[in-house]
Amino acid sequence: MKILSEDVGGIIFMDNKLHDIVRAAGIMPGTAAVFSKVVPEEYIQKYKVVFTTKDDVGAMSKVLKRAIEVLLDKYPNSIDEIKEKFVDVL
């Protein structure tokens, strides 16, 4: 199985120190989420581009709602941790 990552931009505006923290997604750890979709090689050969269905949107909405709840619950501690760990980088 081959894993493919497509990053648009990202690295071109970051120095290595910042990229080591935020990686290709460009987000501070613990402050955001990235949706990833895995499809088989046959799908890519047929469609060339991954598309999203209404069912996918419904599933992602449920995940997003739960993620927001978790982030809000942990927000105060997260901000303190970010300031402690990463303020010098920014």
N, C-alpha and C positions, 0 to 999 in steps of 0.2 A: 504494500500500500504506500502510495506517495502522498505526502502532505504538501499542499501548496499554500503559500501566503502571499497575498498581493497587497502591498502597501502603497498608498497614493500619497506622495509628498513625504511627510513625516521627517525622515532623517535629514533632508536637505537644509532644514532650518535649526537643527539641534546640534549642540556640541556632544562629544562622546559621553561626558559626565552626566548630562541631562538625559541622553538616550539610554544610558545604563539603568536609569530609574523608570522613566516613562515608557520605554520601549517603543515599538512601531505604532502602537495605538495612540501614543501621546497623552496618556492619562496617568495621574498620580495613583499609585496603588491604594486600594481601599476607598476610592472616591467615585468610581464609575464602573461600568460593565461594557463588555463587547459581545455582541451576538456573533456566533460563528455557525456556519451551516456546512455540513459535510454531505457531499453527494458522490456517488460512484463515478468512475471514469466514463462509463457508458453514457451517463447523463451529460457530462461535459462534451463528449463527442457529438451528441445529438443536438443539444441546445446552445453550446458555446458559452452562454452566460447563465449564471444561477439566477433564477427568478423566485419571487415569493408569492405564495397562494394565500387565499383568505384564511385557510386553516393555519398556515404558518403565522399569519398576523395575529390570529386569536391566541395561539400558543405563546408567541413572543409577548403579547400584551399581558398574559398571566405572569410570565417570568418577570417582566418589567415592573409590574405592580408590586410583586413580592420583593424585588430588589430595592425598590424605593422605600418600602417599609423597613427593610433591614438597614439601609443607609441612613434613614432618618433616626432610627433607634440608636445607631452608633455614631451619629454626626459629631456631637461634642468631643468625644474621645478621639475620633478620627482627626479632627482639626488639630488637636493638641499633638498627636503623634506625627502628623505631617509637618507641623512647625518644628518639632524636635528633630526629626530625621532629615528633612529636605530643605529647610529654609536657606541654608548656605548655598545650595545648588541653584535656587531660583534667584 
